Amino acid sequence: NVHAIGDKGVRILLDIYERVLTTHGMVGSDHRWRVIHAQVVHPDDIPRFRELDVVANAQPLWAVNEGQMLHLTIPFLGAERSKWQYPFARLVRSGATLAMGSDWSVSSANPLWEMHVAVNRSAPSAYEYGGATGEPFLPDERIDLATALAGFTINSAFVNHLDDLTGSIEVGKRADLAVLDRDVFAHPVDEIADASVVLTFVEGERVFDAERPG
């Protein structure tokens, strides 16, 4: 479980994983290793995630046109490498497992905001960080809502070896549930971040109720 942001860092980490898997006869094992962030990925390395069964663990809220991206990251990376950032759609098409989470406490922990960005590649209207524009960031890397939801549920359970206990609604699993105020699949995708949680259950026990604060 290693953080890697630049394309060289991602490649070095994949090389290390490959050497360890090969040296120790672990190819095909249930290791569930991951690359955290995977912000800049060389196109040649995208298929390696699937080949090595390495999970891309992304924090999608950063994949927007905002002040840091426009005035620091893109000028530093240059035109070519900037297009390799947060390649969610290409990773998914290659067969990689995409797990998602937040970069809290340096960004929002709100998974609805995160899913909104993963699907739209643009910031929610209530985005708290400076200089965000409405222009989608690398829109070809947008993923559908079902894929984004899986990234925050079953795929996140998978990387923690908990997918047999939680991460999906199935008989025999823990009743870890969040109930929203709407069916987000029945609304336009640019309204995902407008949804809110009304109930939360952990192992079947109600731990949050919007109508009963506190």
PyMOL commands that set and color helices and strands:
alter all, ss='L'
color gray80, all
select helices_A, chain A and resi 7-23+43-52+60-62+67-82+88-93+111-120+139-141+145-152+154-159+184-186+189-194
alter helices_A, ss='H'
color red, helices_A
select strands_A, chain A and resi 2-4+34-37+55-58+98-100+177-180+197-202+205-209
alter strands_A, ss='S'
color yellow, strands_A
deselect
rebuild
show_as cartoon
